[in-house]
Amino acid sequence: MPKRSSSVVGREFGNGVRAVIARTGFTHRRLAELLGWQEAKISDLTLGKGGVTEQDVLLLLAYCQATVEEREHLLALFRELGRAWLQMPKDGVPDQVRTLINQEQEAEEIIDWSMIVVPGLLQTPEYGYVVTEHAPSVAAEAVPAVAAARAARANILEPGRKFTFLVHEQALWLPVGGLEIWREQLAHLLRMSVRKYISLRIVPRSAGMHAGTAGDFRMMKFPKYPPVVYVESVNYCLFFDDAETIKIHEDILTDLAALALSEADSREVIDNILESL
């Protein structure tokens, strides 16, 4: 595993190693003594920073009696070298992968760009249920559980962090569910938009063609790690933390911010849509 500042895949690897070690009951110091290592080596492993060989990883996992499944999963992460990390969840629900949820919980700032529907973190449970019903990767019998799990992620919308939502006006005009669900979703946006730690800005339809038409994405920023860009499709998701990709998406966000209405004007747009329904 190459030496690196902790990346998305590195942190995922480190979390897995930490869980395997925790099951043994050993402290990091004691485990390092038993393996004949410096304690810093254990620390680097659990922080996903690398600086170890594959043989080291195998030795540690064997000593900790990791299962075959754990060993294969962690070795696959250890060997991950690409600029993007692709995940294809077995249940076909990209936005419920553990990695995304962990990144959201650790982020100090989240910036979300959405063109088609209201961003997931701002969806009401009823609106989110309808969105989930129409997701091709979600089986009908799984809709209630998936919709509930998606709604629960909104719990991260709390003071102490910053959330910026850039939303295209056309997403507000998309009739999701019946009129009551649609209206309640717009009213919910108004309620959320006045929270001091949430910035909701609308990109008007009059803006025409713009950089954001390349697709929806989310950028997550952390106190100690490089930013992460998250992109999802029907049954897969991608995580990027390389400098070039981050810069491209930061430029898109800069362009969108220049086009977006102020927070006050954005609330007026939502009010006007509500009045027209």
DOZAMI-916773 format. One record per residue (C-alpha): residue in three letters; residue number from 1; x, y, z. Coordinates in pm, whole numbers, plus 50000, padded with zeros to 5 digits. Layout:
! residues N
 residu num  east north    up
    ALA NUM     X     Y     Z
...
! end
This chain:
! residues 277
 residu num  east north    up
    MET   1 50000 50000 50000
    PRO   2 50166 50324 49894
    LYS   3 50237 50587 50158
    ARG   4 49962 50849 50138
    SER   5 49771 51099 50340
    SER   6 49454 50925 50445
    SER   7 49225 50882 50143
    VAL   8 48868 50751 50121
    VAL   9 48981 50397 50046
    GLY  10 49261 50431 50302
    ARG  11 49017 50527 50576
    GLU  12 48786 50243 50479
    PHE  13 49082 50005 50507
    GLY  14 49185 50156 50839
    ASN  15 48835 50125 50983
    GLY  16 48828 49757 50885
    VAL  17 49167 49689 51045
    ARG  18 49060 49876 51358
    ALA  19 48748 49658 51387
    VAL  20 48951 49338 51352
    ILE  21 49197 49453 51619
    ALA  22 48920 49565 51856
    ARG  23 48775 49214 51854
    THR  24 49100 49074 51999
    GLY  25 49086 49299 52304
    PHE  26 49450 49403 52254
    THR  27 49557 49763 52279
    HIS  28 49759 49894 51987
    ARG  29 50068 49903 52210
    ARG  30 50028 49541 52319
    LEU  31 49964 49419 51964
    ALA  32 50271 49604 51839
    GLU  33 50480 49436 52111
    LEU  34 50349 49091 52016
    LEU  35 50427 49152 51648
    GLY  36 50763 49313 51714
    TRP  37 50651 49641 51554
    GLN  38 50661 50005 51652
    GLU  39 50326 50124 51781
    ALA  40 50332 50393 51509
    LYS  41 50304 50117 51249
    ILE  42 49972 50003 51396
    SER  43 49859 50365 51407
    ASP  44 49940 50415 51037
    LEU  45 49745 50101 50949
    THR  46 49433 50203 51140
    LEU  47 49447 50554 50995
    GLY  48 49479 50415 50643
    LYS  49 49807 50595 50577
    GLY  50 49996 50296 50444
    GLY  51 50368 50263 50500
    VAL  52 50338 49883 50534
    THR  53 50373 49585 50304
    GLU  54 50108 49334 50204
    GLN  55 50300 49076 50407
    ASP  56 50262 49300 50713
    VAL  57 49889 49318 50657
    LEU  58 49861 48940 50619
    LEU  59 50063 48889 50938
    LEU  60 49844 49123 51140
    LEU  61 49519 48976 51007
    ALA  62 49638 48623 51076
    TYR  63 49742 48714 51432
    CYS  64 49403 48878 51491
    GLN  65 49223 48575 51345
    ALA  66 49039 48773 51079
    THR  67 48780 48577 50883
    VAL  68 48841 48482 50520
    GLU  69 48582 48740 50412
    GLU  70 48749 49013 50619
    ARG  71 49091 48923 50484
    GLU  72 48979 48931 50120
    HIS  73 48794 49259 50167
    LEU  74 49084 49431 50342
    LEU  75 49345 49305 50097
    ALA  76 49132 49432 49808
    LEU  77 49123 49776 49972
    PHE  78 49496 49761 50043
    ARG  79 49569 49701 49675
    GLU  80 49341 49981 49555
    LEU  81 49556 50227 49362
    GLY  82 49316 50414 49132
    ARG  83 49221 50781 49142
    ALA  84 48856 50681 49177
    TRP  85 48704 50422 49405
    LEU  86 48408 50239 49253
    GLN  87 48155 50063 49474
    MET  88 47873 49846 49344
    PRO  89 47655 49761 49644
    LYS  90 47505 49413 49646
    ASP  91 47160 49551 49723
    GLY  92 47189 49802 49437
    VAL  93 47137 50106 49660
    PRO  94 47437 50340 49611
    ASP  95 47345 50608 49863
    GLN  96 47330 50357 50147
    VAL  97 47686 50226 50121
    ARG  98 47861 50242 50457
    THR  99 48149 50443 50311
    LEU 100 47922 50732 50210
    ILE 101 47743 50737 50544
    ASN 102 48078 50738 50728
    GLN 103 48209 51022 50511
    GLU 104 47893 51228 50568
    GLN 105 47920 51182 50943
    GLU 106 48285 51288 50949
    ALA 107 48251 51586 50715
    GLU 108 48251 51939 50855
    GLU 109 48103 52079 50533
    ILE 110 47884 51925 50262
    ILE 111 47806 52094 49931
    ASP 112 47537 51928 49720
    TRP 113 47445 52003 49359
    SER 114 47117 51861 49229
    MET 115 46945 51918 48894
    ILE 116 46653 51675 48875
    VAL 117 46510 51615 49223
    VAL 118 46536 51775 49566
    PRO 119 46866 51668 49733
    GLY 120 46827 51355 49942
    LEU 121 46919 51519 50273
    LEU 122 46641 51775 50223
    GLN 123 46370 51532 50112
    THR 124 46067 51476 50333
    PRO 125 46003 51109 50419
    GLU 126 45700 51103 50188
    TYR 127 45884 51261 49894
    GLY 128 46180 51029 49952
    TYR 129 45948 50726 49955
    VAL 130 45815 50813 49609
    VAL 131 46169 50869 49479
    THR 132 46270 50529 49620
    GLU 133 45966 50360 49462
    HIS 134 46086 50473 49119
    ALA 135 46450 50369 49171
    PRO 136 46516 50082 48926
    SER 137 46772 49923 49159
    VAL 138 46533 49891 49456
    ALA 139 46302 49589 49468
    ALA 140 45939 49665 49558
    GLU 141 45956 49473 49885
    ALA 142 46267 49667 49990
    VAL 143 46120 50015 49932
    PRO 144 45994 50078 50290
    ALA 145 46328 49984 50451
    VAL 146 46541 50172 50197
    ALA 147 46319 50482 50215
    ALA 148 46338 50480 50595
    ALA 149 46717 50444 50587
    ARG 150 46747 50733 50344
    ALA 151 46524 50953 50560
    ALA 152 46733 50871 50869
    ARG 153 47044 51017 50705
    ALA 154 46891 51364 50739
    ASN 155 46981 51343 51108
    ILE 156 47323 51482 51018
    LEU 157 47162 51822 50946
    GLU 158 47263 51968 51280
    PRO 159 47447 52281 51400
    GLY 160 47824 52265 51411
    ARG 161 47862 52185 51043
    LYS 162 47791 52372 50722
    PHE 163 47557 52253 50447
    THR 164 47520 52418 50108
    PHE 165 47256 52301 49863
    LEU 166 47263 52427 49506
    VAL 167 46943 52314 49337
    HIS 168 46822 52374 48984
    GLU 169 46478 52534 48964
    GLN 170 46349 52250 48746
    ALA 171 46389 52011 49041
    LEU 172 46131 52216 49232
    TRP 173 45883 52192 48943
    LEU 174 45904 51813 48915
    PRO 175 45577 51676 49058
    VAL 176 45686 51394 49287
    GLY 177 45389 51213 49442
    GLY 178 45056 51386 49472
    LEU 179 44998 51756 49514
    GLU 180 45006 51729 49895
    ILE 181 45349 51559 49897
    TRP 182 45483 51810 49645
    ARG 183 45358 52111 49843
    GLU 184 45486 51974 50174
    GLN 185 45828 51918 50020
    LEU 186 45846 52280 49906
    ALA 187 45731 52400 50248
    HIS 188 45998 52181 50408
    LEU 189 46264 52348 50193
    LEU 190 46149 52687 50320
    ARG 191 46169 52570 50681
    MET 192 46515 52423 50636
    SER 193 46647 52723 50442
    VAL 194 46624 52956 50742
    ARG 195 46854 52744 50957
    LYS 196 47182 52929 51003
    TYR 197 47399 52630 50912
    ILE 198 47207 52556 50589
    SER 199 47241 52757 50269
    LEU 200 46985 52678 49999
    ARG 201 47031 52855 49666
    ILE 202 46836 52800 49347
    VAL 203 46993 52803 49000
    PRO 204 46714 52957 48788
    ARG 205 46596 52804 48462
    SER 206 46678 53135 48296
    ALA 207 47049 53061 48352
    GLY 208 47039 52835 48048
    MET 209 47332 52604 47977
    HIS 210 47591 52586 48256
    ALA 211 47876 52372 48395
    GLY 212 47644 52188 48633
    THR 213 47473 52005 48348
    ALA 214 47766 51761 48362
    GLY 215 47578 51590 48645
    ASP 216 47482 51589 49013
    PHE 217 47749 51541 49279
    ARG 218 47833 51602 49640
    MET 219 48154 51744 49783
    MET 220 48246 51665 50143
    LYS 221 48516 51856 50330
    PHE 222 48695 51738 50643
    PRO 223 48908 51894 50918
    LYS 224 49210 51667 50854
    TYR 225 49157 51500 50514
    PRO 226 49141 51619 50153
    PRO 227 48790 51686 50017
    VAL 228 48595 51397 49867
    VAL 229 48364 51413 49565
    TYR 230 48080 51159 49558
    VAL 231 47889 51069 49240
    GLU 232 47623 50801 49205
    SER 233 47423 50633 48932
    VAL 234 47158 50362 48920
    ASN 235 47353 50082 49090
    TYR 236 47702 50214 49156
    CYS 237 47882 50503 49322
    LEU 238 48223 50667 49285
    PHE 239 48446 50841 49537
    PHE 240 48721 51080 49423
    ASP 241 48983 51253 49635
    ASP 242 49262 51324 49388
    ALA 243 49359 51690 49351
    GLU 244 49272 51720 48980
    THR 245 48917 51587 49016
    ILE 246 48855 51796 49326
    LYS 247 48970 52109 49142
    ILE 248 48736 52041 48847
    HIS 249 48437 52004 49079
    GLU 250 48536 52308 49284
    ASP 251 48536 52508 48960
    ILE 252 48187 52378 48877
    LEU 253 48065 52484 49221
    THR 254 48219 52828 49172
    ASP 255 48035 52865 48840
    LEU 256 47708 52749 48992
    ALA 257 47743 52986 49288
    ALA 258 47785 53275 49044
    LEU 259 47459 53177 48869
    ALA 260 47254 53088 49176
    LEU 261 47006 53327 49332
    SER 262 47065 53463 49680
    GLU 263 46915 53272 49971
    ALA 264 46636 53529 50005
    ASP 265 46556 53526 49632
    SER 266 46565 53147 49635
    ARG 267 46300 53139 49908
    GLU 268 46091 53374 49696
    VAL 269 46111 53132 49403
    ILE 270 45992 52848 49626
    ASP 271 45711 53067 49761
    ASN 272 45599 53155 49410
    ILE 273 45589 52790 49305
    LEU 274 45385 52705 49613
    GLU 275 45137 52982 49538
    SER 276 45097 52856 49184
    LEU 277 45005 52501 49287
! end
